[in-house]
Amino acid sequence: MSKKELHNTKRESKAKKAVRALNAASPSMKPLGKYLGMDTFSWHNPDLEFLEKTVASFPFELLWVGNENEIKGFLDKYPSEANKIQRCIVYGACSDNCSNKIISMPTIHEALHHLESATFRPGILLFTASDADAEYSMRFFERYISKSHMTQ
Protein backbone atom coordinates (compact mmCIF):
# COMPACT_ATOMS: atom_id res chain seq x y z
CA MET A 1 0.00 0.00 0.00
CA SER A 2 1.39 3.38 -0.95
CA LYS A 3 1.71 6.28 1.49
CA LYS A 4 -1.15 8.07 -0.25
CA GLU A 5 -3.46 5.05 0.06
CA LEU A 6 -2.47 4.59 3.72
CA HIS A 7 -3.13 8.29 4.42
CA ASN A 8 -6.56 8.10 2.73
CA THR A 9 -7.41 4.94 4.69
CA LYS A 10 -6.44 6.63 7.98
CA ARG A 11 -8.46 9.73 7.07
CA GLU A 12 -11.46 7.59 6.13
CA SER A 13 -11.28 5.61 9.37
CA LYS A 14 -11.08 8.86 11.37
CA ALA A 15 -14.18 10.10 9.56
CA LYS A 16 -15.99 6.85 10.30
CA LYS A 17 -15.00 7.10 13.96
CA ALA A 18 -16.26 10.67 14.10
CA VAL A 19 -19.60 9.69 12.54
CA ARG A 20 -19.96 6.78 14.97
CA ALA A 21 -19.12 9.04 17.91
CA LEU A 22 -21.64 11.65 16.74
CA ASN A 23 -24.33 8.99 16.30
CA ALA A 24 -23.58 7.57 19.73
CA ALA A 25 -23.60 11.03 21.33
CA SER A 26 -26.84 12.21 19.77
CA PRO A 27 -29.88 10.88 21.58
CA SER A 28 -32.26 8.82 19.54
CA MET A 29 -35.89 7.90 19.59
CA LYS A 30 -36.81 5.10 21.98
CA PRO A 31 -39.68 2.71 21.19
CA LEU A 32 -42.09 2.14 24.10
CA GLY A 33 -44.63 -0.22 22.54
CA LYS A 34 -48.33 0.54 22.14
CA TYR A 35 -50.35 2.99 24.21
CA LEU A 36 -54.07 3.38 23.54
CA GLY A 37 -53.52 1.64 20.21
CA MET A 38 -50.77 4.03 19.08
CA ASP A 39 -47.12 3.19 18.42
CA THR A 40 -45.38 5.11 21.21
CA PHE A 41 -41.89 6.62 21.28
CA SER A 42 -39.90 8.97 23.48
CA TRP A 43 -36.99 11.18 22.44
CA HIS A 44 -34.81 13.02 24.94
CA ASN A 45 -33.26 16.21 23.51
CA PRO A 46 -34.15 15.57 19.87
CA ASP A 47 -32.12 17.22 17.15
CA LEU A 48 -34.63 19.06 14.93
CA GLU A 49 -33.00 17.88 11.71
CA PHE A 50 -33.13 14.21 12.78
CA LEU A 51 -36.64 14.76 14.08
CA GLU A 52 -37.76 16.18 10.73
CA LYS A 53 -36.41 13.17 8.85
CA THR A 54 -38.07 10.84 11.34
CA VAL A 55 -41.46 12.57 11.16
CA ALA A 56 -41.27 12.53 7.36
CA SER A 57 -40.71 8.76 7.42
CA PHE A 58 -43.59 7.91 9.77
CA PRO A 59 -46.29 5.87 8.03
CA PHE A 60 -49.09 7.42 10.13
CA GLU A 61 -50.03 10.81 11.51
CA LEU A 62 -48.44 11.96 14.73
CA LEU A 63 -49.69 13.01 18.16
CA TRP A 64 -46.77 14.91 19.64
CA VAL A 65 -46.40 15.74 23.34
CA GLY A 66 -43.56 18.18 23.95
CA ASN A 67 -42.55 21.57 25.25
CA GLU A 68 -43.36 24.81 23.50
CA ASN A 69 -39.83 25.57 22.30
CA GLU A 70 -39.43 22.18 20.60
CA ILE A 71 -42.77 22.17 18.88
CA LYS A 72 -42.72 25.83 17.86
CA GLY A 73 -39.10 25.53 16.69
CA PHE A 74 -39.93 22.46 14.63
CA LEU A 75 -43.07 23.94 13.03
CA ASP A 76 -41.26 27.20 12.25
CA LYS A 77 -38.28 25.43 10.68
CA TYR A 78 -40.20 22.64 8.91
CA PRO A 79 -43.69 23.91 8.06
CA SER A 80 -44.05 21.31 5.31
CA GLU A 81 -44.08 18.53 7.94
CA ALA A 82 -47.03 20.06 9.80
CA ASN A 83 -49.43 17.98 7.73
CA LYS A 84 -47.96 14.79 9.28
CA ILE A 85 -48.84 16.07 12.77
CA GLN A 86 -52.50 15.68 13.65
CA ARG A 87 -52.23 17.24 17.10
CA CYS A 88 -49.65 18.62 19.53
CA ILE A 89 -50.01 18.73 23.28
CA VAL A 90 -47.67 21.35 24.70
CA TYR A 91 -46.83 20.91 28.37
CA GLY A 92 -45.42 23.58 30.63
CA ALA A 93 -47.15 26.33 28.69
CA CYS A 94 -49.93 28.44 30.09
CA SER A 95 -50.83 30.14 26.82
CA ASP A 96 -54.25 29.63 25.34
CA ASN A 97 -54.83 26.86 22.86
CA CYS A 98 -53.95 28.46 19.54
CA SER A 99 -55.76 26.01 17.30
CA ASN A 100 -57.42 22.63 17.14
CA LYS A 101 -53.98 21.26 16.34
CA ILE A 102 -52.11 22.65 19.38
CA ILE A 103 -53.42 22.14 22.91
CA SER A 104 -51.59 23.78 25.82
CA MET A 105 -51.43 22.23 29.28
CA PRO A 106 -49.71 23.81 32.29
CA THR A 107 -48.08 20.55 33.49
CA ILE A 108 -46.87 17.25 32.12
CA HIS A 109 -49.37 15.51 34.42
CA GLU A 110 -52.30 17.30 32.79
CA ALA A 111 -50.87 16.74 29.31
CA LEU A 112 -50.70 12.98 29.88
CA HIS A 113 -54.20 12.86 31.35
CA HIS A 114 -55.41 14.58 28.18
CA LEU A 115 -53.95 11.85 25.95
CA GLU A 116 -56.98 9.55 26.16
CA SER A 117 -59.20 12.14 24.50
CA ALA A 118 -56.58 13.02 21.86
CA THR A 119 -55.47 9.63 20.56
CA PHE A 120 -56.40 8.18 17.17
CA ARG A 121 -55.73 4.98 15.24
CA PRO A 122 -53.62 4.20 13.40
CA GLY A 123 -51.22 6.75 14.77
CA ILE A 124 -47.92 7.48 16.41
CA LEU A 125 -47.50 9.03 19.84
CA LEU A 126 -44.21 10.87 20.29
CA PHE A 127 -43.08 12.38 23.56
CA THR A 128 -40.10 14.74 23.48
CA ALA A 129 -38.32 16.59 26.28
CA SER A 130 -35.50 19.09 26.00
CA ASP A 131 -36.25 21.80 28.53
CA ALA A 132 -34.67 22.30 31.97
CA ASP A 133 -36.80 19.48 33.41
CA ALA A 134 -36.22 17.13 30.48
CA GLU A 135 -34.81 14.23 32.49
CA TYR A 136 -37.70 14.35 34.96
CA SER A 137 -40.26 14.68 32.17
CA MET A 138 -38.77 11.75 30.24
CA ARG A 139 -38.74 9.47 33.32
CA PHE A 140 -42.29 10.50 34.19
CA PHE A 141 -43.60 9.77 30.69
CA GLU A 142 -41.78 6.44 30.37
CA ARG A 143 -43.05 5.31 33.80
CA TYR A 144 -46.55 6.40 32.87
CA ILE A 145 -46.47 4.28 29.69
CA SER A 146 -44.82 1.38 31.50
CA LYS A 147 -47.51 1.37 34.20
CA SER A 148 -50.22 1.38 31.54
CA HIS A 149 -48.68 -1.77 30.02
CA MET A 150 -48.87 -3.50 33.42
CA THR A 151 -52.55 -2.69 33.88
CA GLN A 152 -53.65 -3.83 30.43
Rosetta constraint file for C-alpha pairs under 8 A:
AtomPair CA 1 CA 5 HARMONIC 6.12 0.50
AtomPair CA 1 CA 6 HARMONIC 6.40 0.50
AtomPair CA 2 CA 6 HARMONIC 6.17 0.50
AtomPair CA 3 CA 7 HARMONIC 6.00 0.50
AtomPair CA 4 CA 8 HARMONIC 6.18 0.50
AtomPair CA 5 CA 9 HARMONIC 6.09 0.50
AtomPair CA 6 CA 10 HARMONIC 6.18 0.50
AtomPair CA 7 CA 11 HARMONIC 6.13 0.50
AtomPair CA 8 CA 12 HARMONIC 5.99 0.50
AtomPair CA 9 CA 13 HARMONIC 6.10 0.50
AtomPair CA 10 CA 14 HARMONIC 6.16 0.50
AtomPair CA 11 CA 15 HARMONIC 6.25 0.50
AtomPair CA 12 CA 16 HARMONIC 6.20 0.50
AtomPair CA 13 CA 17 HARMONIC 6.10 0.50
AtomPair CA 14 CA 18 HARMONIC 6.13 0.50
AtomPair CA 15 CA 19 HARMONIC 6.20 0.50
AtomPair CA 16 CA 20 HARMONIC 6.13 0.50
AtomPair CA 17 CA 21 HARMONIC 6.03 0.50
AtomPair CA 18 CA 22 HARMONIC 6.07 0.50
AtomPair CA 19 CA 23 HARMONIC 6.08 0.50
AtomPair CA 20 CA 24 HARMONIC 6.04 0.50
AtomPair CA 21 CA 25 HARMONIC 5.98 0.50
AtomPair CA 22 CA 26 HARMONIC 6.05 0.50
AtomPair CA 23 CA 27 HARMONIC 7.89 0.50
AtomPair CA 26 CA 47 HARMONIC 7.74 0.50
AtomPair CA 27 CA 43 HARMONIC 7.17 0.50
AtomPair CA 27 CA 44 HARMONIC 6.34 0.50
AtomPair CA 27 CA 45 HARMONIC 6.60 0.50
AtomPair CA 27 CA 46 HARMONIC 6.57 0.50
AtomPair CA 28 CA 43 HARMONIC 6.03 0.50
AtomPair CA 28 CA 44 HARMONIC 7.30 0.50
AtomPair CA 28 CA 46 HARMONIC 7.02 0.50
AtomPair CA 29 CA 41 HARMONIC 6.36 0.50
AtomPair CA 29 CA 42 HARMONIC 5.69 0.50
AtomPair CA 29 CA 43 HARMONIC 4.48 0.50
AtomPair CA 29 CA 44 HARMONIC 7.48 0.50
AtomPair CA 29 CA 46 HARMONIC 7.87 0.50
AtomPair CA 30 CA 41 HARMONIC 5.35 0.50
AtomPair CA 30 CA 42 HARMONIC 5.18 0.50
AtomPair CA 30 CA 43 HARMONIC 6.10 0.50
AtomPair CA 31 CA 39 HARMONIC 7.95 0.50
AtomPair CA 31 CA 40 HARMONIC 6.18 0.50
AtomPair CA 31 CA 41 HARMONIC 4.49 0.50
AtomPair CA 31 CA 42 HARMONIC 6.68 0.50
AtomPair CA 32 CA 39 HARMONIC 7.65 0.50
AtomPair CA 32 CA 40 HARMONIC 5.29 0.50
AtomPair CA 32 CA 41 HARMONIC 5.30 0.50
AtomPair CA 32 CA 42 HARMONIC 7.21 0.50
AtomPair CA 32 CA 142 HARMONIC 7.61 0.50
AtomPair CA 32 CA 145 HARMONIC 7.41 0.50
AtomPair CA 32 CA 146 HARMONIC 7.92 0.50
AtomPair CA 33 CA 39 HARMONIC 5.89 0.50
AtomPair CA 33 CA 40 HARMONIC 5.54 0.50
AtomPair CA 33 CA 41 HARMONIC 7.48 0.50
AtomPair CA 34 CA 38 HARMONIC 5.24 0.50
AtomPair CA 34 CA 39 HARMONIC 4.72 0.50
AtomPair CA 34 CA 40 HARMONIC 5.51 0.50
AtomPair CA 35 CA 39 HARMONIC 6.62 0.50
AtomPair CA 35 CA 40 HARMONIC 6.18 0.50
AtomPair CA 35 CA 125 HARMONIC 7.98 0.50
AtomPair CA 35 CA 145 HARMONIC 6.84 0.50
AtomPair CA 35 CA 148 HARMONIC 7.51 0.50
AtomPair CA 35 CA 149 HARMONIC 7.69 0.50
AtomPair CA 36 CA 116 HARMONIC 7.30 0.50
AtomPair CA 36 CA 119 HARMONIC 7.06 0.50
AtomPair CA 37 CA 120 HARMONIC 7.77 0.50
AtomPair CA 37 CA 121 HARMONIC 6.39 0.50
AtomPair CA 37 CA 122 HARMONIC 7.28 0.50
AtomPair CA 37 CA 123 HARMONIC 7.81 0.50
AtomPair CA 38 CA 119 HARMONIC 7.46 0.50
AtomPair CA 38 CA 120 HARMONIC 7.25 0.50
AtomPair CA 38 CA 121 HARMONIC 6.34 0.50
AtomPair CA 38 CA 122 HARMONIC 6.35 0.50
AtomPair CA 38 CA 123 HARMONIC 5.11 0.50
AtomPair CA 38 CA 124 HARMONIC 5.21 0.50
AtomPair CA 38 CA 125 HARMONIC 6.03 0.50
AtomPair CA 39 CA 123 HARMONIC 6.54 0.50
AtomPair CA 39 CA 124 HARMONIC 4.80 0.50
AtomPair CA 39 CA 125 HARMONIC 6.02 0.50
AtomPair CA 40 CA 124 HARMONIC 5.92 0.50
AtomPair CA 40 CA 125 HARMONIC 4.66 0.50
AtomPair CA 40 CA 126 HARMONIC 5.96 0.50
AtomPair CA 40 CA 127 HARMONIC 7.98 0.50
AtomPair CA 41 CA 124 HARMONIC 7.80 0.50
AtomPair CA 41 CA 125 HARMONIC 6.28 0.50
AtomPair CA 41 CA 126 HARMONIC 4.94 0.50
AtomPair CA 41 CA 127 HARMONIC 6.30 0.50
AtomPair CA 42 CA 126 HARMONIC 5.69 0.50
AtomPair CA 42 CA 127 HARMONIC 4.66 0.50
AtomPair CA 42 CA 128 HARMONIC 5.77 0.50
AtomPair CA 42 CA 138 HARMONIC 7.39 0.50
AtomPair CA 42 CA 142 HARMONIC 7.57 0.50
AtomPair CA 43 CA 126 HARMONIC 7.54 0.50
AtomPair CA 43 CA 127 HARMONIC 6.30 0.50
AtomPair CA 43 CA 128 HARMONIC 4.84 0.50
AtomPair CA 43 CA 129 HARMONIC 6.76 0.50
AtomPair CA 44 CA 128 HARMONIC 5.75 0.50
AtomPair CA 44 CA 129 HARMONIC 5.18 0.50
AtomPair CA 44 CA 130 HARMONIC 6.20 0.50
AtomPair CA 44 CA 134 HARMONIC 7.04 0.50
AtomPair CA 44 CA 135 HARMONIC 7.65 0.50
AtomPair CA 44 CA 138 HARMONIC 6.74 0.50
AtomPair CA 45 CA 128 HARMONIC 6.99 0.50
AtomPair CA 45 CA 129 HARMONIC 5.78 0.50
AtomPair CA 45 CA 130 HARMONIC 4.42 0.50
AtomPair CA 45 CA 134 HARMONIC 7.63 0.50
AtomPair CA 46 CA 50 HARMONIC 7.29 0.50
AtomPair CA 46 CA 51 HARMONIC 6.36 0.50
AtomPair CA 46 CA 128 HARMONIC 7.00 0.50
AtomPair CA 46 CA 129 HARMONIC 7.71 0.50
AtomPair CA 46 CA 130 HARMONIC 7.19 0.50
AtomPair CA 47 CA 51 HARMONIC 5.99 0.50
AtomPair CA 48 CA 52 HARMONIC 5.98 0.50
AtomPair CA 48 CA 74 HARMONIC 6.30 0.50
AtomPair CA 49 CA 53 HARMONIC 6.48 0.50
AtomPair CA 50 CA 54 HARMONIC 6.15 0.50
AtomPair CA 51 CA 55 HARMONIC 6.05 0.50
AtomPair CA 52 CA 56 HARMONIC 6.09 0.50
AtomPair CA 52 CA 74 HARMONIC 7.69 0.50
AtomPair CA 52 CA 78 HARMONIC 7.13 0.50
AtomPair CA 52 CA 81 HARMONIC 7.30 0.50
AtomPair CA 53 CA 57 HARMONIC 6.32 0.50
AtomPair CA 54 CA 58 HARMONIC 6.43 0.50
AtomPair CA 55 CA 62 HARMONIC 7.86 0.50
AtomPair CA 55 CA 81 HARMONIC 7.27 0.50
AtomPair CA 55 CA 84 HARMONIC 7.13 0.50
AtomPair CA 56 CA 81 HARMONIC 6.65 0.50
AtomPair CA 56 CA 84 HARMONIC 7.32 0.50
AtomPair CA 58 CA 124 HARMONIC 7.94 0.50
AtomPair CA 60 CA 84 HARMONIC 7.50 0.50
AtomPair CA 60 CA 122 HARMONIC 6.45 0.50
AtomPair CA 60 CA 123 HARMONIC 5.15 0.50
AtomPair CA 60 CA 124 HARMONIC 6.39 0.50
AtomPair CA 61 CA 84 HARMONIC 5.01 0.50
AtomPair CA 61 CA 85 HARMONIC 5.54 0.50
AtomPair CA 61 CA 86 HARMONIC 5.86 0.50
AtomPair CA 61 CA 122 HARMONIC 7.76 0.50
AtomPair CA 61 CA 123 HARMONIC 5.35 0.50
AtomPair CA 61 CA 124 HARMONIC 6.29 0.50
AtomPair CA 62 CA 84 HARMONIC 6.15 0.50
AtomPair CA 62 CA 85 HARMONIC 4.57 0.50
AtomPair CA 62 CA 86 HARMONIC 5.61 0.50
AtomPair CA 62 CA 87 HARMONIC 6.92 0.50
AtomPair CA 62 CA 123 HARMONIC 5.91 0.50
AtomPair CA 62 CA 124 HARMONIC 4.82 0.50
AtomPair CA 62 CA 125 HARMONIC 5.97 0.50
AtomPair CA 62 CA 126 HARMONIC 7.07 0.50
AtomPair CA 63 CA 85 HARMONIC 6.26 0.50
AtomPair CA 63 CA 86 HARMONIC 5.94 0.50
AtomPair CA 63 CA 87 HARMONIC 5.04 0.50
AtomPair CA 63 CA 88 HARMONIC 5.78 0.50
AtomPair CA 63 CA 89 HARMONIC 7.69 0.50
AtomPair CA 63 CA 118 HARMONIC 7.82 0.50
AtomPair CA 63 CA 119 HARMONIC 7.11 0.50
AtomPair CA 63 CA 123 HARMONIC 7.28 0.50
AtomPair CA 63 CA 124 HARMONIC 6.07 0.50
AtomPair CA 63 CA 125 HARMONIC 4.84 0.50
AtomPair CA 63 CA 126 HARMONIC 6.26 0.50
AtomPair CA 64 CA 85 HARMONIC 7.27 0.50
AtomPair CA 64 CA 87 HARMONIC 6.45 0.50
AtomPair CA 64 CA 88 HARMONIC 4.69 0.50
AtomPair CA 64 CA 89 HARMONIC 6.19 0.50
AtomPair CA 64 CA 125 HARMONIC 5.93 0.50
AtomPair CA 64 CA 126 HARMONIC 4.83 0.50
AtomPair CA 64 CA 127 HARMONIC 5.96 0.50
AtomPair CA 64 CA 128 HARMONIC 7.71 0.50
AtomPair CA 65 CA 88 HARMONIC 5.77 0.50
AtomPair CA 65 CA 89 HARMONIC 4.69 0.50
AtomPair CA 65 CA 90 HARMONIC 5.91 0.50
AtomPair CA 65 CA 91 HARMONIC 7.23 0.50
AtomPair CA 65 CA 111 HARMONIC 7.53 0.50
AtomPair CA 65 CA 125 HARMONIC 7.64 0.50
AtomPair CA 65 CA 126 HARMONIC 6.15 0.50
AtomPair CA 65 CA 127 HARMONIC 4.73 0.50
AtomPair CA 65 CA 128 HARMONIC 6.38 0.50
AtomPair CA 66 CA 70 HARMONIC 6.65 0.50
AtomPair CA 66 CA 71 HARMONIC 6.50 0.50
AtomPair CA 66 CA 88 HARMONIC 7.53 0.50
AtomPair CA 66 CA 89 HARMONIC 6.51 0.50
AtomPair CA 66 CA 90 HARMONIC 5.25 0.50
AtomPair CA 66 CA 91 HARMONIC 6.14 0.50
AtomPair CA 66 CA 127 HARMONIC 5.83 0.50
AtomPair CA 66 CA 128 HARMONIC 4.90 0.50
AtomPair CA 66 CA 129 HARMONIC 5.95 0.50
AtomPair CA 67 CA 71 HARMONIC 6.40 0.50
AtomPair CA 67 CA 90 HARMONIC 5.15 0.50
AtomPair CA 67 CA 91 HARMONIC 5.33 0.50
AtomPair CA 67 CA 92 HARMONIC 6.42 0.50
AtomPair CA 67 CA 93 HARMONIC 7.46 0.50
AtomPair CA 67 CA 128 HARMONIC 7.47 0.50
AtomPair CA 67 CA 129 HARMONIC 6.61 0.50
AtomPair CA 67 CA 130 HARMONIC 7.51 0.50
AtomPair CA 67 CA 131 HARMONIC 7.12 0.50
AtomPair CA 68 CA 72 HARMONIC 5.77 0.50
AtomPair CA 68 CA 90 HARMONIC 5.66 0.50
AtomPair CA 68 CA 91 HARMONIC 7.14 0.50
AtomPair CA 68 CA 92 HARMONIC 7.52 0.50
AtomPair CA 68 CA 93 HARMONIC 6.60 0.50
AtomPair CA 69 CA 73 HARMONIC 5.66 0.50
AtomPair CA 70 CA 74 HARMONIC 6.00 0.50
AtomPair CA 70 CA 130 HARMONIC 7.35 0.50
AtomPair CA 71 CA 75 HARMONIC 6.12 0.50
AtomPair CA 71 CA 88 HARMONIC 7.77 0.50
AtomPair CA 71 CA 90 HARMONIC 7.65 0.50
AtomPair CA 72 CA 76 HARMONIC 5.96 0.50
AtomPair CA 73 CA 77 HARMONIC 6.06 0.50
AtomPair CA 74 CA 78 HARMONIC 5.73 0.50
AtomPair CA 74 CA 79 HARMONIC 7.70 0.50
AtomPair CA 75 CA 79 HARMONIC 5.01 0.50
AtomPair CA 75 CA 81 HARMONIC 7.49 0.50
AtomPair CA 75 CA 82 HARMONIC 6.42 0.50
AtomPair CA 78 CA 82 HARMONIC 7.36 0.50
AtomPair CA 81 CA 85 HARMONIC 7.21 0.50
AtomPair CA 82 CA 86 HARMONIC 7.99 0.50
AtomPair CA 86 CA 101 HARMONIC 6.37 0.50
AtomPair CA 87 CA 100 HARMONIC 7.49 0.50
AtomPair CA 87 CA 101 HARMONIC 4.45 0.50
AtomPair CA 87 CA 102 HARMONIC 5.87 0.50
AtomPair CA 87 CA 103 HARMONIC 7.69 0.50
AtomPair CA 87 CA 118 HARMONIC 7.71 0.50
AtomPair CA 88 CA 101 HARMONIC 5.99 0.50
AtomPair CA 88 CA 102 HARMONIC 4.73 0.50
AtomPair CA 88 CA 103 HARMONIC 6.17 0.50
AtomPair CA 89 CA 102 HARMONIC 5.91 0.50
AtomPair CA 89 CA 103 HARMONIC 4.84 0.50
AtomPair CA 89 CA 104 HARMONIC 5.87 0.50
AtomPair CA 89 CA 105 HARMONIC 7.09 0.50
AtomPair CA 89 CA 111 HARMONIC 6.41 0.50
AtomPair CA 90 CA 102 HARMONIC 7.05 0.50
AtomPair CA 90 CA 103 HARMONIC 6.07 0.50
AtomPair CA 90 CA 104 HARMONIC 4.74 0.50
AtomPair CA 90 CA 105 HARMONIC 5.99 0.50
AtomPair CA 90 CA 111 HARMONIC 7.26 0.50
AtomPair CA 91 CA 104 HARMONIC 6.11 0.50
AtomPair CA 91 CA 105 HARMONIC 4.87 0.50
AtomPair CA 91 CA 106 HARMONIC 5.66 0.50
AtomPair CA 91 CA 107 HARMONIC 5.28 0.50
AtomPair CA 91 CA 108 HARMONIC 5.24 0.50
AtomPair CA 91 CA 110 HARMONIC 7.90 0.50
AtomPair CA 91 CA 111 HARMONIC 5.89 0.50
AtomPair CA 92 CA 104 HARMONIC 7.82 0.50
AtomPair CA 92 CA 105 HARMONIC 6.31 0.50
AtomPair CA 92 CA 106 HARMONIC 4.61 0.50
AtomPair CA 92 CA 107 HARMONIC 4.95 0.50
AtomPair CA 92 CA 108 HARMONIC 6.66 0.50
AtomPair CA 93 CA 104 HARMONIC 5.86 0.50
AtomPair CA 93 CA 105 HARMONIC 5.96 0.50
AtomPair CA 93 CA 106 HARMONIC 5.09 0.50
AtomPair CA 93 CA 107 HARMONIC 7.57 0.50
AtomPair CA 94 CA 104 HARMONIC 6.54 0.50
AtomPair CA 94 CA 105 HARMONIC 6.44 0.50
AtomPair CA 94 CA 106 HARMONIC 5.13 0.50
AtomPair CA 95 CA 104 HARMONIC 6.49 0.50
AtomPair CA 96 CA 103 HARMONIC 7.92 0.50
AtomPair CA 96 CA 104 HARMONIC 6.45 0.50
AtomPair CA 97 CA 102 HARMONIC 6.10 0.50
AtomPair CA 97 CA 103 HARMONIC 4.92 0.50
AtomPair CA 97 CA 104 HARMONIC 5.37 0.50
AtomPair CA 98 CA 102 HARMONIC 6.10 0.50
AtomPair CA 98 CA 103 HARMONIC 7.18 0.50
AtomPair CA 99 CA 103 HARMONIC 7.20 0.50
AtomPair CA 104 CA 111 HARMONIC 7.88 0.50
AtomPair CA 105 CA 110 HARMONIC 6.11 0.50
AtomPair CA 105 CA 111 HARMONIC 5.52 0.50
AtomPair CA 106 CA 110 HARMONIC 7.02 0.50
AtomPair CA 106 CA 111 HARMONIC 7.76 0.50
AtomPair CA 107 CA 111 HARMONIC 6.31 0.50
AtomPair CA 108 CA 112 HARMONIC 6.16 0.50
AtomPair CA 108 CA 137 HARMONIC 7.10 0.50
AtomPair CA 109 CA 113 HARMONIC 6.30 0.50
AtomPair CA 110 CA 114 HARMONIC 6.19 0.50
AtomPair CA 111 CA 115 HARMONIC 6.69 0.50
AtomPair CA 112 CA 141 HARMONIC 7.84 0.50
AtomPair CA 114 CA 118 HARMONIC 6.61 0.50
AtomPair CA 115 CA 119 HARMONIC 6.02 0.50
AtomPair CA 119 CA 123 HARMONIC 7.73 0.50
AtomPair CA 127 CA 138 HARMONIC 7.97 0.50
AtomPair CA 127 CA 141 HARMONIC 7.61 0.50
AtomPair CA 128 CA 138 HARMONIC 7.51 0.50
AtomPair CA 129 CA 133 HARMONIC 7.85 0.50
AtomPair CA 129 CA 134 HARMONIC 4.73 0.50
AtomPair CA 129 CA 135 HARMONIC 7.52 0.50
AtomPair CA 129 CA 137 HARMONIC 6.49 0.50
AtomPair CA 129 CA 138 HARMONIC 6.27 0.50
AtomPair CA 130 CA 134 HARMONIC 4.95 0.50
AtomPair CA 133 CA 137 HARMONIC 6.05 0.50
AtomPair CA 134 CA 138 HARMONIC 5.96 0.50
AtomPair CA 135 CA 139 HARMONIC 6.22 0.50
AtomPair CA 136 CA 140 HARMONIC 6.04 0.50
AtomPair CA 137 CA 141 HARMONIC 6.12 0.50
AtomPair CA 138 CA 142 HARMONIC 6.11 0.50
AtomPair CA 139 CA 143 HARMONIC 6.01 0.50
AtomPair CA 140 CA 144 HARMONIC 6.06 0.50
AtomPair CA 141 CA 145 HARMONIC 6.27 0.50
AtomPair CA 142 CA 146 HARMONIC 6.01 0.50
AtomPair CA 143 CA 147 HARMONIC 5.96 0.50
AtomPair CA 144 CA 148 HARMONIC 6.36 0.50
AtomPair CA 145 CA 149 HARMONIC 6.45 0.50
AtomPair CA 146 CA 150 HARMONIC 6.63 0.50
AtomPair CA 147 CA 151 HARMONIC 6.48 0.50
AtomPair CA 148 CA 152 HARMONIC 6.34 0.50
